[in-house]
Amino acid sequence: MADEHPAEQYVNDVLAGRIVACKLVRQACQRHVDDLARGYKRGICFDPDEGDRAIQFFRHLKHSKGKWAGEEFVLEGWQQFILWSLFGWMRDDTGKRRFREGYIEVARKNGKSTMLAGIGLFGLLADRESGAEIYTLGTKLDQARIIHAQAVR
């Protein structure tokens, strides 16, 4: 489908087995599809434009170090799915985001620090919900500072 959003394409490819994914990723993709069909019964709805706002925000960010330094941050399908899900699902009763927290586990050297710094910046600067508080955690202080340093750059 030519008009399919890259995040939607990712979901479809995971569920069809065209992208190898672990059980939790497959379940997240299936939950997304199931909630599109029946989420209204639970008081949730998906606003693809809201999800896409977060994705489009990344077009304004640049890599700050390494071989991609200075280059635009182009999100992969899996990254777009994460943002689409976190920021696109809304609660009918309040109009606010369904997800208040997200757990993202990614292998080393896959751009997670840069992506998480971008999510933090979006939440702080461009999200429509007031009172944003952005936290970064690590097993050591130096580790927790990595994302903060990325956001500053």
VENGI-V195773 format. One line per field, one symbol per residue. burial: # if it has 16 or more other C-alpha atoms within 10 Angstrom, else .. A space follows every 10 residues. Layout:
burial=???
This chain:
burial=....###### ##.##..... .....#..## .##.#...#. ...###...# #####.##.. ####...... ..###.#### ########## ##...###.. .......... .######### ####..#... .......... .....###.# #..
